[in-house]
Amino acid sequence: MKLCIAEKPSVARDIAKVLGATTSKQGYMEGNGYCVTWTFGHLCTLKEPHDYSPQFKSWNLFSLPIIPSSFGIKLIPNKGVETQFKVIERLVEECDEVINCGDAGQEGELIQRWVLQKAKCNKPVQRLWISSLTEDAIREGFASLKPAEDYKNLYLAGNARAIGDWLLGINATRLFTKKFGGNKAVLSIGRVQTPTLAMLVQRQKEIDAFTTEEYWELKTKYRDVIFNAAIDRLKTLERAEKGLEYLKVNPFEIVSFEIKEGKEKNPRLFDLTGLQVEANKKYGYSAENTLNYVQSLYEKKHVTYPRVDTTYLSDSLYSKIEGILKKMYPYQELIAPLLEAPIPKSKAVFDDTKVTDHHAIIPTEVPPSQNLSREEKLIYDLIAKRFIAVFYPECKISNTLVEGKVGTIPFKTSGRQILEPGWRTVYAKEPKEESTDKDKEKEKEEEQTIPEFTVGETGPHDPMIHQGKTTPPKPYTEATLLRAMETAGKQVEDEELREMLKNNGIGRPSTRANIIETLFKRKYIEKKRKNLIATQTGIQLIDTIEDELLKSPELTGEWESKLRKIEKGEYEANLFKEELIQMVTELTDKVVYGKGKVITLQEEEKEEVKEKKKREPAQKKELQSWEETKCPKCKEHNLIKGKTAVGCSDFKNCGFKITFEIFGKKLSDKQLLDLVLKGKTSKLKGFSAHPESLTEGVLTLGDDFQVQLG
């Protein structure tokens, strides 16, 4: 009898159906010479400190570091797990051969090997390795089973990862909790979690330290085209006004006019991170939710294996592409032009050297059914359209670059036109993503139609001053944080360069979502609209960790690179373990004998706020931010807060502004908000500079949007 072990019951049923094992038994299916059983994901885990010695049950600073002489595994203490393991143990004893049908990835390999190890399996083991759960894929997989030995390095990498996470997580968490936790709560430290938090804290500090500065730019309109002065931003209005006077007395002259035709490359197929980024940008889905939706689509046989980190397909898939496209019934209008000629075989899509265990996420030949949830339909739509778009022609564009001058001041502008939409046709009916005001302005200028100019032509023009403000770095969203984890914190826009940096990214595509969720659970970060913000606890924790190894994305990326080398057989798993043991030992000595302080936890902060609320009933709720408040005058743009006043973000055209100090009295944010939202404040005292010497009264916002005291 051949024993197949799948990772979950639903997958076991799919396999059993193909193999003809149709008789249901307690914990497995049987028939046609096969038994098909299953795990529930992890049945086994690494032993905990107290499993090695009862003394480790209590957390003691001076018993650290805890380093077992050899790492053992144990069953997860759960009645259902224990019952199912007994079934597997018995079947392993009775069978002639085991076929490992676990998830075809590092984690799947680890789950199954630990179970077989615990069951003391000494039977020959084969490996089923498939990229989708369709009947054809399962049949093909069983026709080409591989020896388990082929995947030994994959297991060694998974095991080294688990041991590395245990060594650092257990020791550093106990170490920092006992030293800095004030016996109040656990301070969680992790190999990937901590550098991820460090990136968020670093960004938070950059935003908090940022000082907004006003600047002025010179622009001019010549033949209905806006030109920008190609000089540094001006720091004072006075200089800008001098420049404007100069521009008014000199004509505009065209210095160069150039049209370049170019191409916009097709987007790449999705890997898991790319899909999570796109779903977060488009629909606001968290990384964890996107993983759950795509995993469900995989189990329903509509898409291929999702926990992948490549954007390429293997050459052998080329022959199946046409068949998949023909089965994607809802998209036939977009697919029809592709089927009129042979499907192009581009190196940007098909490249065996860029595919390891699995290829990019694509649809299968099983079309989407009606019983998908709304979220699953949207995720399928992202994958389907990306799959179609990669086979379309490139988008042809025309870039126009124009340089001019007014006297000695150089000006330039550029325009962009789509000549042939190519792959953009696939997305033509989709709504445009929301842009910031700054981006909208840039897009508007880029999209302006530029007439034919002649070098040397001159003429009158309409100069103007544009006032702007420097903006702080943007907070991370889940989309931008996932990209930062993928490139170990480096800002990379180019897709090819990003592909090269993946080997040194922090975490794996399949674990990054879980890392972000852990940071939320620990209250180290919180979400404000789409933005991820480090809490005071998170900031204090990172500030307390002096050891760069623990919080550096680059160094963690190097560990990740070593784990990938273990997978390829290019690095010793034991060497990786020894390096981590040395690091943990040095870290322990440094912290135990270093200075101590207590970190305030997020819950404590909330308790303190509650206490204050009892004493100060006036502070009942968090004030609405200025950026969320509409201008009462134009009712189109939001307000922004400057150094001395609150005003409309379109102040140049609207002109609405309220200064913080009115008639000699400085107003609080609450009083200013009342004035803007309600048109008046409560009765106030302390005015010292009213023309009629009034010292108290109610401030009101008149019909002309001027402030009066009465």
N, C-alpha and C positions, 0 to 999 in steps of 0.2 A: 504493500500500500504506500502511495505517495502522499505526504502531508504538506499542504499549502497553508502558510500562515500570512494572513493579510493584516493591515493596520487597523481596520475597523469593520464592523459587521456589514455595512452597506457595500463595501468593496468586496468583501468575501462573497456576498450573494451574487455580484456581477461575475466574479471568477468562477464560482460554482456552477452557474447557469451555462457558461461556455464549455466547462469541462464535463458537464452531465452529472455533477454531484448534486442530485435533486432531493435526496432524502434528508429531512431535518432531524437532527439529534440535539441533545442538550449541549449547547456551546459549540456546535460544528455542523457541517453538511457532509453527506457521504454519498458515494456512487461512482460507478465507472472506474474503480481502482484508485479513487482519490478521496481524501478527507480534507475539507477546507475549513479552517478555524480562523480565529482573529484575536487581536489584542484590542485594547481601547486606547490607542496611543501608547503612552508610557505605562508599562506594568511594573517596571523596575526603576530604581533610582540609586544614586550613590549613597552609601551609608552616611549617617549623620555622626557628628563628633561623639555623642554619648554611646553610639554603637561600638566604638573602639574602646572607650573607657568611661565608666559611670561618672568619674570626676569632671568630665567635660559637659555634664548636664548643666551645671551652673556656670555663668559667664564670669571669668576671672582674668583680669589683665595680665597677671603673671604666669598664667598657664599657656599663654600665646607665644609663638605661633603653634597651631595644631597641625602637625604634618604626619599622617599615617605612614607606616613603613611600606604598606601596599594598600591600594584603594579597593574596597569591596563594594558589591551591589546588594540591594535587598528589595523585596517586594514592597510596593506602596501599600501601607496599611489601610486596606479597604476590603470589605466583605466580597463585593462583586469581583474585584481584581483577584483576590485569593481563590475564589471559585473557578474563574476562567483559567487561571494559571494551572490549577490542578488538571483541568481538561487538556491543556496544551502539554503538560508534563507527561500525562498518560499516553497521549497520541504520539509524542516524540519517542517514547519507550517502545511503542508497538509498531511504528512505521519502518519502512526500508530506506526511505530517502525523504529529506525535507526540501521544500521549495520555498525560499524566502520571497514572499510577495509584498514586502513592506513598501511604504512610500519610497519612490526612487530618488532619494536624496540623502544627505549626510545624517540628518536626524532620524529618518526612516531606517537607515542601516543600523544606527546605534540602538534604537528601540528593539529591533528584532534580534540583534546579536546578544544584547543583555538578557533577553528572555531565553534564548537558546542556551546561553552560558548558565543561567540559573537552573534551567531544566536538565543540565548536564548532558547536552546533546553530543553524541559521538557518531551520529549517522552522516552519510555524505549530504552536503548541502549545495543546492543549485540556487541561482538568483534570477528572478523574473524582473526585467528592467523595461518598463513601458512609459510612454509619455502621454498617453490618454487612456481612458477607461472604456472606449468603444469596443464592441465585440471583435472587430477586425484587429484592433491593436492588441487585445488580450490574446487572440489566436496566434498572431505573429510573434508575440513575446514568448509564448509557450513553445513555439516552433524553434526558437533560437535562445534557449536558456543558457546562462553563463555560469561557470564555476564560481562559487562563493569567494574563492581565493582572489579573483579579479578585483574584488571590492574591499580587500583587506585594508588598503591604505585609507579608503574613505571612512571605514570604521575607526582606524587609529586616530584620524583627524577629529572625528566626532568625540571619541573618548578623551583625547587630549584637551579638547575644548571644554568638555564637562568637568574634567579634573582641574583645569586652569580656573574655570569660573568658581569651583568649590574652594580652591586654595585661597583665591583672592577674596571672594564674597564672604566666606565664613570668617576668615581671620580679620580682614579689614573692617567688616561690619561690627564684630565684637570689640575690636581695638578702638574704633572711633566712638562707639556707643558708650563703652566703659570710661573712656578718657574725657569725652566732650558731651555726652548725653545727659549728664546730671541725674542719672537713674530715673529719667522720666519717659523716655521712648527710644526706639531703635533708630540708629543712624545707618541707613543702608548704603553700602558701597559695592560697586560692581565693575567688572572688567570693561564693559561697554557702557553701562548706565552712567558711570561717573564722568568719563570724558564727554559724553553727550550732554549731560547737565552743565559741564564746564563751558561748552560752546554757547549754551543758552545764557549762562551767567555773564560770560564775556560780552555777548551782544547787548545784554541788559545794561551793563555798566557803560558801554559805549553810548547807548541811547541816553542814559541818565546824565552822563558827563557832557553831552552835546550842547553847545550854545548856539542858538539860531542867530544868524547874522543876515542883515538885509544887504542886497546888492542891486545894482542897476546895470542894465544892458542897453546898448544902442541898437535900434533896428530901423529899417526904412522900407518903404513900399515903392517899387519901381515897376511900371507896367503891370500892376495888380499882383506882383509877386513880392512876398516878404523876404527881405535879406537881413542876416544877422551880422553885426560887426565882429570880425575875426580878431578880437583883442581880449585881454583879460577882463573879467567882470570888474565894474567900478564900485569902489567901496563907499563913495559918498554921492549924495544927490547933486551936490554942488559941481562935482567933476562931470557928472552925467549931463547937467544943464549946459555946462561950458561946451561939451562935445556936441550937444544938440544945436547950439548956436552956430558952431563951426559947420555942421552938416547943412544947415539951412542956407548958407551962403555959397555952397559948392555944388556943382552938378554931379550926377551919378554916371559912372563910366563902367562898361563891361570890359573885364580884363581877360576872362577865358570862359569858354562854353564847350562842354564835353558831354556826349551821350555814350554810355557804356551799356552794352547788353550783357546780362548775366543770367545765372540760373539759381533757383532756390532748391536745395536738395530735398528729396522726400523725407518725411519724418521716419524715424526708425521703428521697427516692431517693438512691442512692449516686453521688457523684463518686469519683474514684480515691482521694483522700486518705481520705474517709469509709470506703471499703471496706477500705483498709489499716489504719485505726484499729480498725475492728470485728474484723477477722481477727486483729490482734495481741492485742486484749483477750480475744477468745473462744478462740482456738486457739494464741496465742503465735507466729503466723507473722511473719517479718520483712517489712518493706515490700517488699523486693526479691522475696522468694518469692511474696507475694500478687500483685505485678505480673506475674510469670511465669505464675502459675496462671490469672489472668484473661485475659492475652494469649493463652494456649493455648485457653481457652474461646471467645474471639473468633475465633481462626483455625479452630476447629471449628464455627463458626457458631451457637453456643448463646447468646452474649450480644453486645450492641452494642459499639462502639468504646470501649475502657476509659480511654484517657489524657485524661480530661476533668476540668474543674473546675467543672461546674455540676450542680446537683441538680434541674434542671427539664427538662420535655419541651416541645417545640414544639407549638403548637396543631394542626398538620397531622397529628400522630401519633394524635390522639384517636380517629379512625375505625379505627385498627388495634389498639387496646387489647383489645377483646373477642376478636378473632381470636387474639391472642397468648395471652390467658388460657385460651382453649379448648384450645390445644395443649400447655399445661403439665400433662400427664397426671398426674404424681405428686402434684399439689397440688389435685386436683379437689374434695376434701372442703372445703377452705378457699375454693375459687373459686366453688363452687355458689351460696352466698348472694349473691355479687356479680352473678351472671348473671340473678338473678330480677328485676332492675330495670335501667334504663339506667345505665351506668357514670357516676359523678359527674364533672363537669368542673370541678375546683377550681383556683383561681388559685395555690394552694400547690404544684400539680403541673404545670399547663400555663401557661407564660408565655413568649411569644416574646421579650420584652425581656430575659430572663435567659439566653437561649440564644444562643451565638455560633456557633462552628464546629460544635459537637456538642451533643447532649442528654445527660442523665444515663445511667448504665449500667443497662440493663434486659435481660430475656431476649428472645430472638428467637422467631419461630414454630417454630424447629427445637428440639424437645424434647431434653433431655439423653440421651445414649446410655449404654449399659452399660459402654463401654470407657474411661470417665473414671477418672482416678486418684482416690483417696480425698480428696486435697486439693482437686482440681478440683470434686468433688461438693459438698464443704463450702462452697467459695466460691460455686458456683452456688446452693446453698441460701440463703446470705445474700442474694444478689441477688434470687432468686425471692420469698422471703418479704417482703423490703422492698417489692418491686413490688406484691405482693398487698395488703400492709398499708396502702399510701397510699390505696387505694380503699375501705377500710372506714370506718365512721363513727368520729368521735372517741370517745375513752374518757371516759365521764362519771364524775366523782368527787364525793365529798362531803367537805369539810374542816370539821372541828369545832374551834373555838377556845374554850378555857375559861380564864378568869382567876379567881384566888381570892386570899385573903390569910390570914395567920395573924398576928394583932395588926397590926403595921405592915409586916410583910414580904410583898411581893407574890409570888404564884406563878402559873404558867401551864402549860398543856399543850395539845397538839393531837392530833387523830386524823384518819386519812384512810381513807375507804372507797371501793371501786370500786362504783359503782351499775350501770353498764353497761360491760362490758369493751371494746366496740367493737374497734379495731385490735389490742388486746392479745390477742384470741382467737387471732390468727395465731401468737403466741409462747407460748401457754398451756402447751404440752407441753415447753417447753424448760427445762433446769435453770437455776436462778438463778445469777447470777455470784457468785463468792466475794467476801465483804465483809470488811473489817478488823473487829476486835473493836469499835472505836469506832463504825463504821458500823452493825454488827449491833445495837448497843445503841440507836442512834438509830432504826433501822428498827423495832425491837421496840416502842419508845415510840410511834412514829408509827402503828403498826398496832394499838395497843390499842383495844379496844371501849369507847367512851365512852357511859355511860348518859345519860338525860335529866337535866339539872341545873336547879335553879330558882334564879334570882338572889336572894340574901339567905339561902339555906339555910345552916345551920352544923352542925357535928358534930365528933366526935372523929376524930383522924387519927393516922397512924403515922410520925413524922418520922425521918429518917436522914441520915447524912453519906456523901457519895460522894467518894472520893479519886481524883484523876486526875493525869496528867502531861502537860505540853505536849509536842507532837511536832514534830520538825523538818519542813521542807518535804520533800515526797516526791521521790525521784530521778526523772528522766525515764525513761519507757519509750519504745519506738518509737512507740506510739500517742500519748502525750502530746507527744513531740517533733515528730511530724508536724503535730499541731494547732498547736503553737507556731510552727513554720515557716510554716504557713498564715496565721497572724495576726501575723507578725513579732514573736513573743515576748509578745504581750498575752494575758492569761488571759481567755478569753471562753467562757462556757457557752452563751449564747443563740445559737441557730442562725441567726436572721435577721441579727443583728449580725455574726456570723462570716462570713456570706455577703458582707456589705458590705466586710469587711476583706481579702477574698481578693486583690483587685487589688494590695495592698501586701504580700502574703506573700513569703517568700524562697524562691527556686527555683520550679520548675514541678511540677505533680503527677507528671509523668513522670520528673523528674530527682531528686526528693527521696530516693527509695530508694537511688539510686546514690551520692548525697552521703553518706548514713549509712554505706554499705558502704565508701566511701573512707576515712572516719574510722577505721573498724575496721582496714582494711588498713595505714593509716599508724601504727597503734598509738597514736592520740590518744585513743581511747575503748575501753572493754571492757565486756562484758556480765556482770553478776552476777545470776543467775536472769533475771528479766525487766528488771532495771534497767540503764540505761546510765550508766557511771561514767567520768569524765574521768581519764586516766592522768596521771602526773607530767609526762610529756613534753608532753601536751596542755595542762596547766595552765601549765607554764613558757612554752610557745609563746605562749599568749594574754597572759600577764603581760609578755612581751617586746615585744609589739606595742603601741606607744603610740598609734598612729593609730586614732582611733575609727571612721573611715570603713571600715576593714578589718573591724572586728569588731562593728559595730552592726547588729542585725537591722532596726531602723527605717530606717537609711540605705540598707541593701541592698534593703529593701522599696520604697524610693523609686525605686531603679534599675529594679526589677522593674516598677513602675508605668509608668516611661518606656518600657520595652520593650513593654508592652501598648499604650501610646499609639502607638508606631511601627506596631504591628499594625493599629491603627484608622486610621492616616494622620493622627494628631494631633500627631506629634512627629518631628523629623528624625533619621534614623539617623546622619548625619554629626555632628550636634551631640552625640549620645550618645557617639560615639567620641572627639570632641574633649575632652569632659568627663573621660573616663577617662584620656586621654593626660595631661591636666593633673594629675590626681590621682596617677598613677603617677610623673610627673616630680617632683612635690613630695615624695612618699613616699621616692623614691630619695635625694634630697638630705638629707632628714631622717635616714635610717638610715645612709647612708654616712659622714656626718660626726658621727654620734651616738656614744654610749658603746657599747662591745662587751662581750659576755659569752658564755659557751658554755652551750648547753642540753644537759642530760643526756638521752640518748635512752633509750627504754623497753628496748631490747636491752641497753644498757650497764648499766641497773639490774639486769636479770636476770643479767648476767655477774657483777656485784658480789655478788649474792645467792649465786650458785654458789660464788664464792670463799669466802664466809663459811661456806657449808655444808661445804666441805672442812675448814675449821678447827674448825667447831662442829657435830659430827655430831648433837647433840641437837635442832637445829632442822631436822627432816626435812620436816615438812609444816605447812601452814597450819592453825591451830586452828579447830575448829568454832565458829561464832558462837553467842552466847547465844540469839539470836532463833531459831536452828535447833534448840535443845536443849529437849526436853520436861522439864517439872517432874517430879522423881522421886517426889513425894508424891501429887499428884492425877492425874498421867499424862495430863492433858487439855490443859492450857495450856502455852505455851512460857515460858521464863525471860526476864527482862529485867535489864539491868545498870543499877543506879543509881549514886549518888555514893559510897556506902559499902558497898553490899551487892549481891548477886545474889539475886533472888527471883522467885516465881511471878507471872506477869502478872495472875493472879486472886488476888492476895495477900489481899484482904479476906476471901474465902471459904476459901482454901486455907491460908494462913499460912506457907508455906515460904519461908525466907530463910537465906542464909549471908553473914556479913560478910566483908569483904576481910581484916580483921585478926582473927586468932584466937589467944587466949592470948599476946598481945603480939607476934605475928609476922605481917607482911604477906605474904599469899599471892599467887603469880603466877596469871594466867589459866589456865595449864596445870595448876597444882596444884589450883585450884578446880574445873576441868573433871574432873580425875581423881576428885575427891571426889564430884562429882555423878554422873558416868557409871559409875565403877567402885566407888563406895562407900568408897574409901580413897585416900590419897596414898602416894607412896614415903616412905622414912624421911627426916624433916626435922629440922634443927637450928635453934636461935636463938629458942626460945620463952622469953619473959621474964615472963609474967604468969599462969602456971598455978597454981591453988590449992594443988597438991601440989609446987610448985617443980620440975616436970619441964621440962627444957630441950630434949629431943629425943625423937623417936618418930614413930609413924605416926598420922595423923588418920583417923578412921573416921566414917561416917555411921550412927548407930544406927537401930534399928527405929522409934524415936520421931522420927527425922529431926533429932536433936540431934548436934552434933559432939563427939567425944571424942578424947583423946590417950592413946595406949597404946604 
